[in-house]
């Protein structure tokens, strides 16, 4: 059960780091700080769940068929460090210390990426080579960015109810970057399958063989309900913003968030069953 739980705890970590990355999209000096305060608090809470979850699994001692206690403690420590740094960033939002805010935000991005990669590498089976590390890390990063950006864009869309004069271009920037990230995520997922099929990388391609033989339908569902559906929704959102109609676009982002979450949950289940980082 340790491996199964670690797979789904990763989703909270992805939201935490990806969401903090999303805060860099709108211009800080031209947006009400309330957006940053509320959004950073949501992402901080998500990271806290990841840290507590991994620490609890470490206390239970890990498992023979999953991550060991030491590895779990290291991942939990990285998320704890991220929480401390992000808390400092959140504190600076109530002050005018721009230098400390910039340093804390940059450090939060760096430590968060380390924590996400460490989190997913807990799930890499023994015997997989260094190329598998690349596949695991790459998909964790693109998945985190997709989940964080769609969450940040959805939260930002609500801010147009508060600031009626805010330019629609800010939300367009979110949607534009999210579209690029979703395409990158599809490429990363395909690359992960290709890399894991190379003999010697993951047990002579056995996980990929198992994926096609036993989980082809699950893979198709993960791709269709995940990035493909989300890309269609983002295109619809982009067209809606040409009207412009920010509230309708925010509604589409709600649905896009659900599609990304469904895709990530299916991806984590595939990871649990096949050891392929999708």
N, C-alpha and C positions, 0 to 999 in steps of 0.2 A: 504493500500500500504506500510505502514511502515514495517510490518512483511515480506512482499515479498522482499523488498529492503534489509532488514537486512540479509535475507537468503543468498543472493548473494554477499553482502559485505564480508561475512565470508570467501569466497574463496580467496579474496585478503589477508586477515589476515593469512589464512592457508599458502599461498605461502610465505608470509613474514617470519613467524616464522620457518616453515619447511625448507625454503631455508637457513636461518642462521644456522640451525642445520647441514645442509649438508656441510657447510664450514669446519666442524671438520673432515671430512673424509680424504682428502689428507694431507700429512705431510707439515705443514706450512713452515718449514725451507728449504724444497727441491722443492718448487713450486714458480714460479714467482709471486710476490705480485700483479701484474696486474690482475690476476684471482680473487683474493680476493677483490680488489678495485672495479672492474666492477660488480662482482656478488653481493657483499654487497650493491652496489648502486641500483641494480635492486630490491633487496628484500626490501631495505629501501623505495623505491618508492611505492612498493606494500603496505607496512604498512601505508604509508602516505595516500594512497587512502582510506584504511580502516578507519583511524582516521577521515579524512575529511568527509567521507560518514556518519559515525555514528554521528558526531557532527552536520551535516546538518539535519539529521533526528531528533536529539534532539532539535535543534532550531525550527523545525516545530512542536514540542510538543508531539511527539510520537503518539500513537493511542490507542483507547479503546480496540481493539482486538489484540494488539501487544505490544511490549515493550514500557514502559513509558519513559518520558523524562529523569527522574533521572537515570534510569538504562542505558539509552543510553549515558548520559554524563559520567557515571563511566567507561563504556567500551571505550569510546573515550579517556578518560584521561589515561587509561592503555596503549592504543596504542600510545598516545603522549609520555608517559614515555619511552616506548620501542623505539620510534623514537629518543629521546634524547640520550639514552644509546647506541643505534646502531650508531648514528652519532659520538659519542666519539670513538667507536671501529673503524669506518671508518677513522677518523682523525689519529688514531695511526698507520694506515697502511703506513703513510708517515713519520713515526718516528721510533726510535729504543726503544721506551718505552714498552718493553715486559710485564712488570708487569701491567701497566695500560690497555694494550690490553687484557690480560688474564682476568682481572677483568671485563672489559666492555663486553667482549664476554660472560662470564658466566652470568652476570646480564641480558644481552640481551636475553639469552635463558630462564632465569627464568621469566622475565617480559613478554616475548612473549608468554610463555605457559599460564600465568595468563590471558593475554589479549584474547587469542584464546578461552579459557574455558569461560571467562566472555561473550565473543561475542556470543557463541552458547547458553549459558544459557538465553540470552535475548529471545530466541525463545521457551523456555520451558513454556507450558501453566500453568496457575495457577491450583493448585490441584494435580499436579504430585508430587510424593514422592521423598525422597532422593535417592532411587535406580535409579530413572530416571536421577538424576544429574550425577550419575556414568556412565550411558549409554551415555548421551550427551557428557560428558567430554572425555570419552574413544574414541569415534568415531571421535571427533574433533582432538584429538592428533594423532591418526593413519592416518587420512586423511591428516593432515598437513604434517606429515613426508613423506607420499607417494608423495604428490605434490611437496614438497620442495626438496626431494632427486632426483626425476626424473628431476626436473628443474636444480638442481646443477650438476647432472651427464651430462646432455645435454650441459650445458655451459662449463663444464670441458673438454668434448670431443673436443671442438674447440681449446683448448689450445695445443693440439698435433700438430696443424698447425704452432704454434709459437715456441714451444720447441720440436724439432724433436727427441731429445735424452731422453725425459721423459719416464720413465718405464711404460709399459702398466698395470702393477700391480696396479697402482693408480686408473685407471678407473675400473679395476676388483673389487677393494674394494667398489667403489660406487655401482656397479651392484649387488654385493653380499649382501650388507646391504639393498639395495632397494628390493631385492627379499624377504628377511626376513620380511621387513616392509609390503610388499604387502600381504603376507600370514597373518600377524598379523591383517591387515586391514580387510581382509575377515572374520577372526574370530571375530573381534570386531563388525562388521556389523551384523553378525549372532547372537552374544550375545545381541546386542541392541534390536533386534526383540524379542528374547526370554525373556529378562527382561521386555520389555514393554507389553508383553502378560500376565504377572503375574497380577491377579486381585488385585486391590487396588493401583497398581503402576501408571497406566495411565487410569483412568476411567474404571476399570474392563476390560481392554484389548480392549476397543472400537477402538483405533487407529490401532491396529494390524488387527482387523476384517475388518476395512475399507481398509487397505492395501491389504489384500487378495481378498476382494470382488470387489474393484474398481480400484486397481492400481497394480495388479499382473504382468501385461505386462510391466508396467513402472519399477517395481522392477527387473524383469528379464533383461530388457535392461540395467538398471543401473549396475547390476552385470556383465553382459557379456561384455558390451562395456567399463566398468571401470576396476576393478581389474583383472578379468579373462583374458581379452585381453592383459592387461599390463603384467601379469605374463608370458604369451606366448612370448610376445615381448622381455622381459628381458631374458628369456631362449635362444632366438635366438641371443640376444646381447652377452650373455655369450659364446655361441659357436663361434660367430664371433671373439671375442677377443682371442680365442685360435689360430687363424691363424698366427699372430694377424692382425686385420684390424680395426684400431681405427676410421677411417672416416665412414666406413659402420656401425660400432656400434653406432656412434653418430647419423647417419641417423635413425637408429632404435629407438634411444632415443627420437628423434623428434616425431616420431609416438607415442611412449609410453607416451610422455607428452600430446599429443592431447587426447589419450584415457583416461588418468587420469583426464584431465580437463572436458571432456564430462561426465565421471562418477560422478565427483563432482557436476557439474551443475544439472544432473539428481537427485543426492542425495539431493541437496538443494531444488529442486522442490518437491520431496517426503516429505521432512521436512515441507515445506510450506503447503502441502495438508493434511498431516496425523499427523504431530507433532512427527514422528518417526525419530530420528537422523541418517539418512543413507547418 
